[in-house]
């Protein structure tokens, strides 16, 4: 620790913000959605089936299903507020690229964006071919600002809606949207726990591993192509593995005896931080993915685990029981400048640094011995308990836009996966099958 | 700097006594004759060449083309302690996938054909038709792996039950062994000493409260506490291994203290298989 950082750290206690600027961490970014952010009123007229109810698309209720996915995506974007157009005199059934005269009237009632489209299906191809056209009317300019035309098999119908939703978010915010993101998680299969991946809304889940034992705590690579996780291949030893999603190809990254847990790749992919107890108790290490060199980051008698990278990759937040129960600590990515972040309660663990940098989510034990989600600012100045009620909440993971968290909870009995806004609103359960789903981790945006 | 030492606790081939090899010797091939008994020389040379069938097979299985010697020995379970370098494949992170990036809204949009990205799979409404790419994501797993695991777990359970080994139970948040736990372990020692060829595995378990990750740390502390007490009672450390399962392999799943207390456990298992 240099003299300068000591001086700055001294200031930090009373002037957290000053410290962040002084250290040049640049881990706090401006939020696109401030608390006073005005959502853009958007109405979906409908995605109409090209043929009648007896047409292939009509029988498959294709348009209605796309519309349902699209509306849910628009609502979860938190960029738009979904307006019910039927109350404004806009009739369903609009299909063509030209705007309906009634749109202008809706614009006068405060609707900023109107979306509509059509869906068709060709059954003479094998597999059946699906088409979806979507159009966007902007009330400000009183014109159709553009559209999209998608084609593909029946297996990509939900993806069509997700892509269209992300195009809308991109058009109005310049951000890629989260509708095409994925959530990797652990699911009980018989007596084993295996890795799965699903769409961010809980649909289209796919099994990734079938080892018949334990695979735990997956974490994404920044390019979305890989997951790193803890595996027990022969039941007796742990290792950190990596799996390529597209091929199922698997590598052993760390296998040293003892615990090999909580791997996390840095935002640039240059480092793998993880916890290993091969030198005694659980300590944090950093593997350089290019030179393959390993650096030990922590040295103390307590257990150090669960490293989470700041968006700049310059800092890590982690859990450590060096002072009794687990608490959160911060340090530079080279292991220097360690300082304790949490002082409330006797159990704070599983930290996850927001991709926007402004919050760290973690599991806090409440005075009534509940395990709930909390948020704390990296300067420790602000702390919020995000979830309440029964059950053990665990493994918070941020959406790439920093507006949502996914986590596991036993609130409904068995461990299932839930989504919640960073402001504590819109709690939504997203897994419904199986006896145990846990350790969700949200992919980066594509 | 003092070089670190790699410990082959069970000897290199399981017959020799524990072997301590300096890491710099393994890495740089310093003549081991100067430091080690001559009888080990062929073994060490064999490792340095690292062409044993078992090792190369493992390398193929994991798809690693750049695996170091150190990692292979680690995978074979022969090493304990420090000095074993992890590894990372060179193939990774060639850049972000760009094929799925958004193309923006157009006045006259051209058709975008969607094939699904890395995670896009499965069928519309959950019923996958022939056109879906269901096969794309499935890991190339050994189809017999799950069945083999189950069979081994069963024989471990049978052997452990036959041995009559008693488990140790812990208090909430604690890894200290109670008087009752000490009694249980004392009664185990007799059996362990009269079965000196048996390898015992001590599993550390936790109840469902707390985070998955921290419970793995707590589970290891419990397992190590059990091991240390057994060693205090005279059990040879080489016969004991520890593994933490945290809260991932509970004995019961009810949300009640009657169940939690069963899951906070140091579980002794007669080790079968690899």
Interface residues (C-beta under 8 A of the other chain):
Chain A: X60 X65 X126 X127 X128 X130 X131 X133 X136 X144 X145 X146 X147 X148 X149 X150 X151 X152 X153 X154 X155 X156 X157 X158 X159 X160 X163 X166 X167 X170 X171 X176 X177 X180 X182 X190 X191 X192 X193 X197 X198 X199 X203 X204 X205 X206 X207 X208 X209 X210 X211 X212 X213 X214 X216 X217 X221 X222 X223 X224 X225 X226 X232 X234 X235 X236 X237 X238 X239 X240 X242 X243 X245 X246 X247 X248 X249 X250 X251 X252 X253 X254 X255 X256 X257 X258 X259 X261 X262 X269 X272 X275 X277 X278 X279 X282 X285 X287 X289 X290 X292 X294 X303 X305 X306 X319 X321 X325 X326 X347 X349 X350 X363 X365 X369 X371 X392 X394 X395 X410 X413 X414 X435 X438 X439 X443 X446
Chain B: X62 X63 X64 X67 X68 X71 X74 X75 X77 X79 X80 X81 X82 X84 X85 X86 X87 X88 X89 X92 X93 X94 X95 X96 X97 X100 X101 X102 X103 X104 X105 X106 X107 X109 X110 X111 X112 X113 X114 X115 X116 X117 X118 X119 X120 X121 X122 X123 X124 X125 X126 X128 X129 X130 X131 X132 X133 X134 X136 X137 X138 X139 X140 X141 X143 X145 X146 X147 X148 X149 X150 X152 X153 X173 X201 X208 X209 X210 X211 X212 X213 X214 X216 X217 X220 X221 X241 X243 X244 X245 X248 X249 X253 X255 X271 X273 X274
